[in-house]
């Protein structure tokens, strides 16, 4: 087993501690130490970051080409300005890259990042194909949200079939784009839909994606998509709540500007309550995703409220002192609960605190 330098040193310290406490004898400790090797350089991270940089550079290249009128006219002249032809060519290229990615998974399953990069190129050309399909079928109705829905269906099918968490994330992004543009189309591109502005409608959308994530968690077939779905759902939910806590359920700037701060305070409380619930759930179930989102957006909520209510009226030092005191009390209370739950029986081996804190 190959481990990074950080992982290997931590494991060596744990084995040494267990050996000093008598949990392991010398032969067992030596056998465990010989069961892994430490890599002096993390080539996995280098491969991961290199492929991400390559993908970003590829996107910049495509965007630069699309922005160049000469290249666009050249491509269109090759296909005689046929949107159908461009759609078919992009679709064929996308299928080819999907095939290469799937074949790579079967032949070279260890080349994770290479295979994902091939799938990403397929995702990119799928988007191009759908865009040209929309131009070919355009009737002037401006109902282009259907294109996002089509892209979401394609990405979801491919992501679930392969399976590929990256392609599945693009499916959720396309689904969110469809949801927003569909609401805009049905509301006549107005400020409200069924009495709700855009952020409020996305609160329900994000909640639905989070619910889907927990359905996936208990499904053996789709459990691999639980974390990525949960992250996307929480991202949709918390960003919508954050915007809602600032603007409330107002779609018109003049009405929002004339509204009192007290009218928006309820939305800020809702934002904080959901953040606390996510943090509490994450702590109780040892789920780092919900815990991390809860803590992060609780802090965002506090800073937002500070700039709203206290920037001019309360001294900065006093505001942050109140925050420090409140979080110190919460930390002390949590520490007491943790100490009660971590009392060990006499003679039970343990890993020293300094090792845990380092890692």
PyMOL commands that set and color helices and strands:
alter all, ss='L'
color gray80, all
select helices_A, chain A and resi 5-21+26-33+43-67+69-78+83-107+112-137+145-162+165-186+198-217+223-247+253-258+261-285+288-310+316-341+353-358
alter helices_A, ss='H'
color red, helices_A
select strands_A, chain A and resi 2-3+37-38
alter strands_A, ss='S'
color yellow, strands_A
deselect
rebuild
show_as cartoon
